[in-house]
Amino acid sequence: MTGEEIDRSVRQELMSLPKTLAIDVARNLVMVAQLLDEDPERAYGYARVALRLASRVAAVREAAGFAAYGVEKYSEALTEFRAARRMSGAVDLWPIMADCERGIGRPERALAMAGEPEVRQLDKAGQVEMRLVAAGARRDLGQAEAAVVTLQSQELASTAVHPWTARLRYAYADALLAVGREQDAREWFAKTVEADSGGTTNAADRLAEIDGVEFVDALDPDADEPGEE
């Protein structure tokens, strides 16, 4: 691990630091990126080291925010995201900041953020993410029908497949199921499966559950023998 593996834009931010310090910070940030999904606790540890070394670098504060978010330290994550946004002026963290508000237990604040001017500055992926957060906030508040309506959009109706398509369709199917619209939910779980080539959701399992299909592990010693009830 040399630190050279880090994104070029982050490397440029680190150029404001002494060379040896920049290398140390870069190495820690690379480890955060590599471990964030598979071992969030270790990623959080590396992020804390990077933060201790270079707390005035926006990329470091952002990485610390994602690491804290990964271990459900939502208040801490929100603090780091706010600092990163203040330093960089970027608006792309707005949806995850709103989701942190949900994690803290403030869904009303997340909904308020969904109506702020910053949302119009987001790219399409960011706007979809904001819609997902807003729908989640509606469900947090017990407004299940409103969550369904929130997710209805041109992006949902589109037949084109984007990186966010499967997650949007899945959220809509799950929202439909929450209000008792099982057949509609089945249709949208099926549409999710079509878009989810990377297996980012468990839509196939949810679809099988609705259809009453049960999968049995053939190697499971506790599974019934063929012919057994």
C-alpha positions in Angstrom: 0.0 0.0 0.0 1.7 3.1 -1.3 -1.1 5.7 -1.2 -0.8 6.1 -4.9 -3.9 4.0 -5.3 -6.0 6.9 -4.1 -8.2 9.0 -6.5 -6.4 11.8 -8.3 -8.7 14.5 -7.0 -8.0 13.4 -3.4 -4.3 13.3 -4.0 -4.4 16.9 -5.2 -6.1 17.9 -1.9 -3.4 16.2 0.1 -0.7 18.2 -1.7 -1.3 20.9 0.8 0.3 18.6 3.4 4.0 17.8 4.0 5.0 14.9 1.7 5.5 12.3 4.3 2.2 13.2 6.1 0.3 13.2 2.8 1.6 9.7 2.1 0.4 8.5 5.6 -3.0 10.0 5.1 -3.4 8.6 1.6 -2.5 5.1 2.8 -5.2 5.3 5.5 -7.8 6.7 3.1 -7.0 3.8 0.7 -7.7 1.3 3.5 -11.0 3.1 4.3 -12.1 2.7 0.7 -11.1 -0.9 0.5 -12.7 -2.0 3.8 -15.8 0.2 3.9 -18.1 -2.5 2.6 -16.5 -5.7 3.9 -15.2 -4.6 7.3 -16.8 -1.2 8.3 -15.3 -1.3 11.9 -11.8 -1.5 10.6 -12.5 1.1 8.0 -13.7 3.4 10.8 -10.5 2.8 12.6 -8.4 3.9 9.6 -10.6 6.9 9.1 -10.1 8.1 12.6 -6.3 7.9 12.0 -6.6 9.9 8.8 -8.8 12.4 10.6 -6.3 12.8 13.4 -3.5 13.5 10.9 -5.4 15.9 8.5 -8.7 17.1 9.9 -8.5 20.3 7.7 -8.7 18.3 4.4 -12.2 18.0 3.0 -11.6 14.5 1.5 -10.5 13.3 4.9 -13.6 14.7 6.6 -15.8 13.1 3.9 -14.1 9.7 4.3 -14.5 9.9 8.1 -18.2 10.7 7.5 -18.7 7.6 5.3 -16.8 5.4 7.8 -18.9 6.7 10.7 -22.1 6.2 8.6 -21.0 2.6 7.9 -20.9 1.8 11.6 -24.2 3.6 12.3 -22.6 6.5 14.2 -25.0 8.9 12.4 -24.5 12.0 14.6 -20.7 11.8 14.1 -21.1 11.1 10.4 -23.3 14.2 10.0 -20.7 16.3 11.7 -18.1 15.1 9.3 -20.2 15.5 6.2 -21.1 19.1 7.3 -17.5 19.9 7.7 -16.6 18.4 4.3 -19.3 20.4 2.6 -18.3 23.6 4.3 -14.7 23.1 3.2 -15.4 22.0 -0.4 -18.7 23.7 -1.1 -19.9 20.6 -2.9 -23.6 19.6 -2.6 -23.4 15.9 -3.5 -23.4 14.9 0.2 -26.8 16.4 0.8 -28.8 13.1 0.5 -26.6 11.2 2.9 -26.7 14.1 5.3 -30.5 13.9 5.2 -30.3 10.1 5.8 -28.1 10.8 8.8 -30.9 12.9 10.2 -33.1 9.9 9.8 -30.6 7.8 11.6 -30.5 10.3 14.5 -34.3 10.1 14.7 -35.2 13.3 13.0 -37.2 12.2 9.9 -38.9 15.6 9.8 -35.5 17.3 9.2 -34.7 14.8 6.4 -38.0 15.8 4.7 -37.3 19.4 5.1 -33.9 18.9 3.4 -35.7 17.2 0.5 -37.4 20.5 -0.2 -34.3 22.7 0.0 -32.7 24.4 -3.1 -29.6 22.2 -2.8 -31.6 19.3 -4.2 -32.0 21.0 -7.6 -28.2 21.2 -7.8 -27.8 17.5 -7.5 -27.2 15.3 -10.5 -29.8 12.7 -11.5 -28.3 10.0 -9.2 -28.3 12.4 -6.3 -31.9 13.4 -6.9 -32.9 9.8 -6.9 -31.0 9.2 -3.7 -32.8 12.2 -2.1 -36.1 10.7 -3.2 -35.2 7.4 -1.5 -34.3 9.2 1.7 -37.5 11.2 1.6 -39.6 8.1 1.1 -37.8 6.4 4.0 -38.5 9.4 6.2 -42.2 9.2 5.3 -42.2 5.6 6.4 -40.3 6.5 9.6 -43.3 8.9 10.3 -45.8 6.2 9.7 -46.9 7.7 6.4 -46.7 4.6 4.2 -49.0 5.8 1.5 -47.1 9.0 1.2 -43.9 7.0 0.8 -45.4 5.2 -2.2 -46.3 8.6 -3.8 -42.9 10.0 -3.1 -41.2 7.3 -5.1 -43.4 7.7 -8.1 -41.4 9.6 -10.7 -40.1 9.8 -14.2 -37.0 7.8 -13.1 -39.2 5.0 -11.8 -41.3 4.9 -14.9 -38.3 4.8 -17.2 -37.4 1.5 -18.8 -33.7 2.5 -19.0 -31.4 0.9 -16.5 -29.0 3.1 -14.5 -26.8 2.3 -11.5 -29.6 3.5 -9.2 -32.5 1.8 -11.0 -32.6 -1.4 -9.0 -32.5 0.4 -5.7 -35.4 2.7 -6.7 -37.5 -0.1 -8.0 -36.8 -2.2 -4.9 -37.8 0.7 -2.6 -41.0 1.2 -4.5 -41.9 -2.5 -4.4 -41.2 -2.6 -0.6 -43.3 0.5 -0.1 -46.2 -1.1 -2.1 -46.0 -4.2 0.0 -46.1 -2.1 3.2 -49.5 -0.7 2.1 -50.9 -4.1 1.3 -50.6 -3.9 -2.5 -49.0 -7.4 -2.9 -49.6 -8.0 -6.6 -48.2 -4.5 -7.5 -45.3 -5.2 -5.2 -44.6 -8.5 -6.9 -44.5 -6.8 -10.3 -42.0 -4.3 -9.1 -39.8 -6.8 -7.4 -39.7 -8.7 -10.7 -38.7 -5.4 -12.4 -36.0 -5.0 -9.8 -34.6 -8.4 -10.6 -34.4 -7.5 -14.3 -32.4 -4.4 -13.4 -30.3 -5.9 -10.7 -27.6 -7.7 -12.6 -25.0 -7.1 -9.9 -27.2 -8.6 -7.1 -27.3 -5.4 -5.0 -30.7 -6.2 -3.6 -32.5 -9.3 -2.4 -35.4 -8.7 -4.8 -35.3 -12.3 -6.0 -35.8 -13.6 -2.5 -38.6 -11.2 -1.9 -40.3 -12.3 -5.1 -39.9 -15.9 -4.1 -41.4 -15.1 -0.7 -44.5 -13.6 -2.3 -44.9 -16.6 -4.6 -44.5 -19.0 -1.7 -41.3 -20.5 -3.0 -38.9 -21.9 -0.4 -35.3 -22.6 -1.2 -33.6 -25.5 0.6 -29.9 -25.8 0.9 -29.1 -29.3 -0.4 -26.0 -29.4 1.8 -27.9 -28.5 5.0 -27.8 -31.6 7.3 -31.1 -30.4 8.9 -33.0 -30.2 5.6 -35.7 -32.8 5.0 -34.8 -35.9 3.0 -36.5 -36.2 -0.4 -40.0 -37.5 0.1 -40.2 -36.4 3.7 -43.0 -34.0 4.7 
